[in-house]
């Protein structure tokens, strides 16, 4: 199973991109658990809530890995059925940045999961899309969003998995992401 993670600051099109890629490659995608958790429990959160969110994200990811494996076996006529594939909106790097940016420290469990979990490609979404407000987003300020983007970029540079910067308008992002995944599958 090839696992592609889409990360970056909020309001950079991560969820939309995951959904579009899953449709293009005829597979499934794992959504961000934090959104569901905060919509259910309220948008105010504390330090301990982030560990609950992180564990929920990984449990959801494991569930979608099984779903993707089954789905890809059934999709025999898909041109990509020989290479099971899962797109994941958010991973433990996102949790690490969230912990450190908001609380100034990170749970050790998150760091252990970063080492333990293996992925095949990261797509880092840049902040060059217009900000879209919703009930959960916290950082409309472009300067803060750029700072967060550079934190993610530093993480990508200092880890060993291939990654691609995804920037431009929605169509440019989609095409760049498709090309990166096709390269991974070759």
PEPEPE-V839742 format. One record per pair of residues at least 12 apart in sequence whose ideal C-beta (glycine too) atoms are under 8 Angstrom apart, sorted by the first residue. I is the first residue (numbers start at 1). J is the second residue. Records with the same first field share a line. If there is no record, write none. Layout:
I=J ; J
This chain:
1=65 ; 68 ; 69 ; 84 ; 85 ; 86
2=83 ; 84 ; 85 ; 86 ; 120 ; 121 ; 184 ; 185
3=65 ; 85 ; 86 ; 88 ; 118 ; 119 ; 120 ; 121
4=21 ; 85 ; 86 ; 87 ; 88 ; 119 ; 120 ; 121 ; 122 ; 123 ; 181 ; 184
5=87 ; 88 ; 90 ; 91 ; 93 ; 119 ; 121 ; 122 ; 123
6=18 ; 21 ; 87 ; 88 ; 89 ; 90 ; 122 ; 123 ; 125 ; 166 ; 177
7=90 ; 91 ; 93 ; 94 ; 122 ; 123 ; 124 ; 125 ; 152
8=124 ; 125 ; 126 ; 127 ; 149 ; 152 ; 166
9=125 ; 127 ; 139 ; 145 ; 148 ; 149 ; 152
10=136 ; 137 ; 138 ; 139 ; 145
11=127 ; 129 ; 131 ; 132 ; 134 ; 137 ; 140 ; 145
12=125 ; 126 ; 127 ; 129 ; 145 ; 149
13=125 ; 129 ; 170 ; 173
14=32 ; 89 ; 90 ; 125
15=31 ; 32 ; 35 ; 89
16=170
17=123 ; 125 ; 166 ; 173 ; 174 ; 177
18=30 ; 31 ; 87 ; 88 ; 89
20=174 ; 177
21=87 ; 174 ; 177 ; 178 ; 181
22=87
24=174 ; 178
25=78 ; 80 ; 85 ; 87 ; 181
26=75 ; 78 ; 79 ; 80 ; 81
27=68 ; 71 ; 72 ; 75 ; 78 ; 80 ; 84 ; 85 ; 86 ; 87
28=64 ; 67 ; 68 ; 71 ; 86 ; 87
29=64 ; 86 ; 87 ; 88 ; 89
30=60 ; 61 ; 63 ; 64 ; 86 ; 87 ; 88 ; 89
31=60 ; 89
32=57 ; 89 ; 90
33=53 ; 56 ; 57 ; 59 ; 60 ; 90
34=53 ; 56 ; 57 ; 90
35=136
36=56
37=49 ; 52 ; 53 ; 56
38=136
39=135 ; 136
43=135 ; 136
47=99 ; 103
50=95 ; 98 ; 99 ; 103 ; 107
51=107 ; 109 ; 110
53=95
54=92 ; 95 ; 107 ; 109 ; 110 ; 113
57=90 ; 91 ; 92 ; 95
58=92 ; 113 ; 117
61=88 ; 91
64=86 ; 88
65=86
68=84 ; 85 ; 86
69=84
72=84 ; 85
80=185
83=185
85=181 ; 185
88=119
91=117 ; 119
92=110 ; 113 ; 114 ; 117
93=114 ; 152 ; 155 ; 159
95=110
96=110 ; 111 ; 114 ; 155
97=148 ; 151 ; 152 ; 155
101=148 ; 151
119=161
120=161 ; 162 ; 184
121=161 ; 162 ; 163 ; 164 ; 180 ; 181 ; 184
122=156 ; 161 ; 162 ; 163 ; 164
123=163 ; 164 ; 166 ; 177 ; 180
124=149 ; 152 ; 153 ; 156 ; 163 ; 164 ; 165 ; 166
125=166 ; 167 ; 173
126=149 ; 165 ; 166 ; 167
127=142 ; 145 ; 146 ; 148 ; 149
128=167 ; 168
129=169 ; 170
131=145
153=165
162=184
164=176 ; 177 ; 180
